[in-house]
Amino acid sequence: MRDSDLPAGPSPFARWTLTGFWVCAALHLLLVAVDLGPWDALTKAMLLPLLAAWAAACGGSRGLLAALLLSWGGDVLLSIDGMFIPGMVSFGAAHACYIGCFVRRGALRRLRRVPLIPLLYGLGWAAGIAVIWPGLGSMGPPVVAYSLLLLVSALTARGFSVRAGTGGLLFLLSDALIGVDLSDLPRLPLHGVIVMATYLAAQYLLASALLRKPRHPGPA
């Protein structure tokens, strides 16, 4: 992201926290690749606080900071056995915050101009649910409810900007791969690395999109 895209010049603290995020992300992906626990859980717990600190230093809104910290809560909860549903609830709340941020800045108005986008996203969501549904069992209803919230988050992100939309799609991909795990479908090589790489890229793109100066008229 270019410095000129931020509301103000990034402070040394902002630069250090963003550098720390990427260094920690690289270390975490390496630990996941070699399956070296519990250190991968420790680095995972450090990632979103670093990104939230960077966003705060760059003047991020309360909605953005809430989304990042609720995502951190989801990361921590999902690392604890038996806490999958609370972790999913925390991520659902994070997506609600993202939706609020994008809607307040005109995402719905821009989506209405291109109705094909919601249609394509909806068809993709339905196809994904159809694939994983047979293996979800009792997890089916909560997964569908969460995935609908994730779908709206990705759609409003796309209505906000291409950068945010890319982040939303990566978030969809990351969580779709988690759905593959839940339904016991065949996994991709380096499955865990792909899940985390797409998730971290998604969070950075969503946050950095919301930190950019508005390019369209409308409420901030």
N, C-alpha and C positions, 0 to 999 in steps of 0.2 A: 504493500500500500504506500502511495506517495505521501510525504509529509504534508503537502498542500491540500490533501483531501480531509485532513483533520480539522476540527473546529479551531484549534490553536496549535502552535508548534509543540511537538512532543517534548516533554521534560526528560532529563537524564533518567529519572525514575521510570518513566514510561518506556524508554528504550531498554533499560535493564530488565524490566519485568517481561517485556515481549521477547527479548533474547532468552531469558530464563525459561519462558514457556516453550520455545522451539528446542532448546537444548534438552529440557526435561522430556519433551515429546519424542525426540530422537532416542534418548536413553530408554524411555518406556517401550517404544516399539522394538528396540533391540532385546529388551528383557522378555517381552511377549514372544518374540520369535524363537528365543532359546528356552522358553518356558521356565524362567528362573523366578519362582515365587519364594517368599512373599514380597520381594523387592519390586515386582511389577505393580503390586497393589499400592505400595508406598508412592511410587512415582505417579501413578494414576491419580492418587489423592491430592497431589501437588499441582496438577495441570490447570484445572479450572480456577483455583484461587489466583494463580499467576496471571491468567488471562483476564480475570475480573479486576485485578489490581491495575493491569495495563489500561483496561477500559475506563476505570475510575480516574486514572491519571490523565486520560485524554478527554475527560468531561462527559463520560457516558451517562445516559439517563438512568433513573431508578429502575425503570422497567428492564433495561438491558442488564443492569447489575443483578437484579433479582433473577432473571433468566439464567445467567451464568452461575450464580450461587445455588440455585435450585438444581441445576444440572450437576454441580459438584455434589450436592446431597444425593442425587441419583447415582452418581459414580460410586460413592462410598457405600450406599445401601446395597447396590448390586454386587459389591465385593463380599458381602456377608451372607452366609448360608441362610436360607429361609426368608430373605428380605426382598425377594424379587418384586412382589406386588407394591410394597412401600416405595421401592426404587422407581418403579414405573409411574407411580402417582407423583413422585417428585419431578420426574421428567415431564409428565403431563402438565404440571403447574408451570414448569419452565417454558413449555411451548405456548401455554396460555399467555405468558408474559411477552414472548416474541410476537404472537398474534396481535396483542394490544399495541405493541410498538409499531408494527407495520401498518395496522389499520389506522392509527392516529396520524400517520404520515401519508395517507392517501392510497394505500395498496388496493383497496376494494374498487375505488373509482377507476384505477388503471386496468384492473382485471376485467371490469365490465366492458372495456373497449375491445378485448380479445377473448370472446367466450370459448374459443377452441382450447385455450390453455386449461381451464378447469375441467373440460370434457376429457382431455387427454390424461390429466392427472388422475381423474376419477376412474377411468378405464384401467390405468396402470395399477391403481390401488386395488380395484376389484380383482384383477388377474392375480396379483400377489397374494391376496387373502385366499382366493380359491386354491392356490397351490399349497399353502401351508395349513389351511383349515383342518384337513383330515387328521393331522398329527398333533393338533393343539389340545384336544381333550377338554378338560375343565378350564384350561387357560384361554379357550377361544373367546368368550365374551369380553374379558378385560383386555385382551390383546386387540380385538377389533375396536373397542372403545378408544384405547390409546392411539391406535393407528389412524383413526379418523381425526383425532386432534393433531397428530403429526402431519396428516395430509393437509389440513387447513393451515397449519404453520408453514408448510412448504409452499402452498399456493399463495398465501399473503406475502411471503418472502419474495416470490417471483413477481408479484404485483408491485413490490417496492422497488426492486432493481435486479439487474442480471446477476450482479455479484451475490446479493442475498439469495436469489433464486438458485444459483449454483450451490450455495451452502445448504439450502433446503433440500435439494435433490440428493446431496451427499448424505445428509441426515437420514433421508428415506432409505438410501442404499444401506447405510450402516445398520439401521434397525431392521431392515428386511433380512439381513444376514443373521441377526440375532433371532429373528423369527424362524429361519432355517434351523438353527440350533434347537429351538423349542419344539419343532415338529419332527426332529430326528431325520431330516433330509440329509443327503450327502453334502459334506462341507468342501469348500474350495481349499486348495493348498494355501498355507499361511492365513487361514481363515481369521484368526484373532488379530493378526497384524492389519489385515484389510479393514476389519471392523473398526479398530481404533484409529487407523490412519484417516479413513473417511469421516469418522466422528470428529476428530480434532480439526481437520480442515474445514468441516462444516461449521463448527463453533467459531473458528477464526473468521471465516467469511461472513457469517451472520453478524458478529460483533463489529467487524471493520466496516461493513456496509452501513450499520446504524451510526457509526462514528463519522462517516463522511458528511460533508456539507450537503444540505438538501439541494437537489437539482430541479425539483418541481415545486410549484407553489402549493401551499397547503399547510395544515397545522403540523408543528414539529412533534 
